[in-house]
């Protein structure tokens, strides 16, 4: 079992990172804005990552659109999920969602990046960190738009990651800097926030799910990403999810409730996470690699499940007819803004 996804410091691999990539627990790398200067540099970095890794590994990025888009210069400016329905009917918004996802996925795949942690399928409510990252405050609109977006990703050859299970939209605090507590009843959560996850799982849309660092105090006292109630009893058993569970970043304040980084990694895996994100703290990540004990299993297919496997795009994309068509669709949205 190789459960750990790590980050990098800059535009090129340093000597320690080259060693880390060969570690037997490393499953992948998540890239950030600090790793991007231009497309040629990005492609070289990705190639170097794959060259120094001893095993097949995943390369991922948060590239949702709106304010969460890590690569900007030379990439298409992607709309936020919440902007798609603002000035459009649902049919047009779905077409825009498909086009945005297809463009996002094709441009990343062309750089040999496997997937983006998208889409956000939280219901837009009072959360300061979600807001327009969510498609809508309506359950029906959220499910419909998320399905269209996922279809766009899959049409380009990229898997989907629904986040932040069972829903981050109804708590105000930002789990990057605080530990949000959602004190609503289980009934209210199950009749609202969890519905997009339930519907999209039933439709077979979600390849991966990322749980939130939120405590739902009327259900369980552990944050969802460290809770066997949420990950095993609800997500796996009640909702029947068979894909990959990926923790949110263990360095976020919402995870500190569980203890040091090693304790967080152990607790997340024990609760039901298949992959864990350990970012923005190199010494903590190294301590996880040095001390984490995991069981080996022949049924561990998470890495193969999440690799992009279709439509190996090449740059430049501006001669690809599908890219041109979907780009033109997004230009209509830009004209409205």
C-alpha positions in Angstrom: 0.0 0.0 0.0 1.4 3.4 -1.0 -0.9 6.0 0.6 1.0 9.3 0.7 0.6 12.2 -1.7 3.1 15.0 -1.1 4.0 18.5 -2.4 7.1 20.1 -3.9 8.9 23.3 -3.1 9.5 25.0 -6.4 9.9 24.9 -10.2 12.5 22.0 -10.1 13.1 19.0 -7.9 15.6 19.5 -5.1 17.9 16.7 -4.0 15.7 15.7 -1.0 12.6 15.5 -3.2 14.4 13.2 -5.7 15.0 10.8 -2.8 11.4 11.2 -1.4 9.9 10.3 -4.8 11.6 6.9 -4.6 10.1 6.2 -1.1 7.9 3.0 -1.0 5.0 4.9 0.6 4.8 7.7 -2.0 1.7 7.4 -4.2 1.8 10.8 -5.8 2.5 14.5 -6.0 0.1 17.5 -5.7 1.3 20.6 -7.5 0.7 24.2 -6.5 1.1 27.7 -8.0 4.6 27.8 -6.6 5.5 24.9 -9.0 4.4 26.7 -12.1 6.3 29.3 -14.2 5.2 28.3 -17.7 4.0 25.3 -19.6 7.4 24.1 -20.8 8.8 24.3 -17.2 5.7 22.4 -15.9 6.2 19.6 -18.5 9.8 19.3 -17.6 9.0 19.1 -13.9 6.4 16.4 -14.5 8.8 14.4 -16.6 11.5 14.7 -13.9 9.0 13.6 -11.2 8.1 10.5 -13.2 11.8 9.8 -13.9 12.8 9.8 -10.3 9.9 7.8 -8.9 10.6 4.2 -8.5 6.9 3.3 -9.0 4.0 4.4 -11.0 2.6 7.5 -9.3 -0.2 10.1 -9.5 0.3 13.8 -10.3 -2.6 16.0 -9.3 -3.5 19.6 -8.7 -6.4 21.7 -7.4 -7.6 23.3 -10.7 -11.3 23.9 -10.2 -11.6 27.3 -11.8 -12.4 30.7 -10.3 -10.1 31.6 -7.4 -8.9 28.0 -7.2 -6.8 27.6 -10.4 -3.1 26.8 -9.8 -1.8 27.4 -13.3 -2.9 30.6 -15.1 -0.5 32.0 -17.7 -0.9 30.0 -20.9 -3.8 28.1 -19.5 -7.5 28.9 -20.2 -9.0 31.0 -17.5 -11.7 28.8 -16.0 -14.9 30.1 -14.5 -15.9 29.3 -10.9 -18.6 26.7 -10.6 -21.0 29.1 -9.0 -20.8 31.5 -12.0 -22.2 29.0 -14.5 -25.8 29.3 -13.5 -25.8 33.0 -12.5 -26.9 34.5 -15.9 -28.0 31.3 -17.7 -30.7 28.7 -17.7 -29.9 25.2 -16.4 -29.4 23.8 -19.9 -26.9 26.4 -20.9 -25.2 26.2 -17.5 -24.7 22.5 -18.1 -23.2 23.1 -21.5 -20.8 25.5 -19.9 -20.0 23.1 -17.1 -19.1 20.4 -19.6 -16.9 22.8 -21.6 -15.1 24.1 -18.6 -14.3 20.6 -17.3 -13.3 19.4 -20.8 -10.9 22.3 -21.2 -9.5 21.9 -17.7 -8.9 18.2 -18.1 -7.4 18.4 -21.6 -5.0 21.1 -20.7 -3.8 19.2 -17.7 -3.5 15.9 -19.5 -1.5 17.5 -22.2 1.1 18.2 -19.5 0.9 14.6 -18.2 -1.0 15.6 -15.1 -3.4 12.8 -14.1 -6.3 14.7 -12.4 -7.6 17.8 -10.7 -9.3 17.5 -7.3 -12.7 18.5 -8.7 -15.6 19.1 -8.7 -16.7 20.7 -5.4 -20.2 19.3 -4.8 -20.9 21.1 -1.5 -24.2 23.0 -1.3 -23.5 26.7 -1.3 -24.6 28.0 2.1 -22.8 30.0 4.7 -19.2 28.7 4.3 -16.5 31.4 3.8 -14.2 29.0 2.0 -16.8 27.4 -0.4 -19.0 30.2 -1.8 -18.7 30.3 -5.6 -16.6 27.1 -5.6 -20.0 25.4 -5.2 -22.3 25.1 -8.2 -25.5 26.2 -6.4 -27.4 26.5 -3.2 -30.0 24.1 -4.8 -29.6 20.3 -4.5 -31.1 19.7 -7.9 -28.9 22.3 -9.6 -25.8 21.0 -7.9 -26.4 17.4 -8.9 -27.3 18.4 -12.5 -24.3 20.8 -13.0 -21.9 18.5 -11.2 -22.9 15.6 -13.5 -22.4 17.7 -16.6 -19.0 18.8 -15.3 -17.9 15.2 -14.5 -19.1 14.2 -18.0 -16.8 16.8 -19.4 -13.8 15.6 -17.4 -14.5 12.0 -18.3 -14.9 12.8 -22.0 -11.4 14.2 -21.9 -10.1 11.2 -20.1 -9.9 12.4 -16.5 -11.4 11.0 -13.3 -13.5 13.0 -10.9 -13.1 13.7 -7.2 -16.2 14.9 -5.3 -15.5 17.1 -2.3 -15.9 17.8 0.6 -18.0 14.8 1.9 -20.5 14.9 3.6 -20.7 18.7 2.8 -18.8 21.8 3.9 -21.2 24.5 2.8 -23.3 24.8 6.0 -20.4 25.8 8.4 -19.0 29.2 8.3 -15.4 28.6 9.5 -12.6 27.7 7.1 -11.0 24.3 7.9 -7.7 25.6 6.6 -7.4 27.8 9.7 -10.0 26.5 12.1 -11.9 23.4 13.1 -15.4 23.9 11.9 -18.2 22.3 13.9 -21.6 21.6 12.2 -24.1 21.0 15.0 -27.1 20.2 12.8 -29.0 17.0 13.1 -28.1 13.9 11.1 -31.5 14.1 9.5 -30.8 17.7 8.2 -27.4 16.7 6.9 -28.8 13.6 5.1 -31.7 15.5 3.6 -29.5 18.3 2.2 -25.7 18.4 2.1 -25.2 14.7 1.5 -27.7 14.5 -1.4 -25.3 15.4 -4.2 -22.8 12.7 -3.1 -25.6 10.2 -2.8 -27.1 11.0 -6.2 -23.8 11.1 -8.0 -22.6 7.8 -6.4 -25.8 6.1 -7.5 -25.2 7.4 -11.1 -21.7 6.0 -11.0 -20.2 9.4 -11.6 -17.6 9.7 -8.7 -14.2 8.0 -9.0 -12.9 9.5 -5.8 -14.3 11.3 -2.8 -12.5 13.8 -0.5 -14.0 14.1 3.0 -14.0 17.4 4.9 -12.1 18.4 8.0 -15.4 19.3 9.7 -16.9 17.8 12.9 -20.6 17.0 12.6 -21.1 16.9 16.3 -24.6 15.2 16.3 -23.2 12.3 14.3 -19.6 11.7 15.4 -17.0 13.6 17.4 -14.2 13.1 14.8 -13.8 15.3 11.7 -15.3 13.4 8.7 -11.9 12.6 7.2 -10.9 10.7 10.4 -14.3 9.2 11.1 -15.0 5.5 10.4 -18.7 6.4 10.9 -18.6 8.8 7.9 -16.2 6.9 5.7 -17.1 3.2 6.4 -20.6 3.2 7.7 -22.1 6.0 5.6 -19.9 6.4 2.5 -19.0 2.8 1.9 -21.9 0.9 3.4 -25.0 3.2 3.2 -24.1 5.0 0.0 -22.3 2.1 -1.6 -19.3 4.1 -2.8 -16.6 1.8 -4.3 -14.1 4.3 -5.5 -11.0 5.9 -3.8 -11.2 8.0 -0.6 -8.6 10.8 -0.5 -8.0 12.8 2.7 -7.9 16.6 2.6 -4.5 18.1 3.5 -3.4 16.8 6.9 -1.6 20.1 7.6 -4.8 22.0 7.6 -5.9 23.3 11.1 -9.1 21.3 10.9 -6.9 18.2 11.1 -4.9 19.3 14.2 -7.7 18.0 16.4 -6.4 14.5 15.8 -2.8 15.1 17.0 0.6 15.3 15.2 1.0 14.5 11.5 1.8 10.9 12.0 -1.3 10.4 14.2 -3.4 12.2 11.6 -2.1 9.9 8.8 -2.7 6.8 10.9 -6.1 7.9 11.9 -7.2 8.9 8.4 -6.1 5.5 7.0 -7.7 3.6 9.9 -10.9 5.5 9.4 -11.1 4.5 5.7 -8.9 6.9 3.6 -7.0 5.1 0.8 -4.8 8.1 0.0 -3.6 10.9 2.3 -2.5 14.4 1.4 0.5 15.7 3.4 1.4 19.2 2.1 3.1 22.5 3.1 5.2 21.0 5.9 8.2 19.1 4.6 9.4 17.8 8.0 6.0 16.6 8.9 5.7 14.7 5.6 9.1 13.1 6.1 8.1 12.0 9.6 5.1 10.3 8.1 7.2 8.5 5.5 9.7 7.5 8.2 7.2 6.2 10.7 3.9 5.2 9.1 3.2 1.5 9.1 0.7 0.3 6.6 -0.6 -3.1 5.6 0.2 -4.5 2.2 -2.7 -5.7 0.1 -3.0 -7.2 -3.4 -6.3 -5.4 -3.8 -4.9 -1.9 -3.6 -5.7 -0.3 -7.0 -6.2 3.3 -6.0 -3.3 4.6 -8.1 -4.3 2.7 -11.3 -7.9 3.8 -10.8 -7.0 7.5 -10.8 -4.5 7.7 -13.7 -5.7 9.5 -16.8 -6.0 6.8 -19.4 -7.6 8.3 -22.4 -7.1 11.0 -25.0 -3.3 11.7 -24.6 -3.4 15.3 -25.7 -0.4 17.1 -27.1 0.4 20.8 -27.1 -0.6 23.1 -28.6 -4.2 22.4 -28.2 -5.4 25.3 -30.3 -5.6 23.0 -33.4 -7.8 20.4 -31.6 -11.4 20.8 -32.8 -12.9 19.8 -29.5 -10.7 22.3 -27.7 -11.7 25.1 -30.1 -15.4 24.2 -29.7 -15.3 24.1 -25.9 -13.1 27.2 -25.7 -15.7 29.2 -27.8 -18.4 28.1 -25.3 -16.4 29.5 -22.4 -15.8 32.7 -24.3 -19.6 33.3 -24.2 -19.5 33.2 -20.4 -16.6 35.6 -20.3 -18.6 38.1 -22.4 -21.4 38.0 -19.8 -19.0 38.9 -17.0 
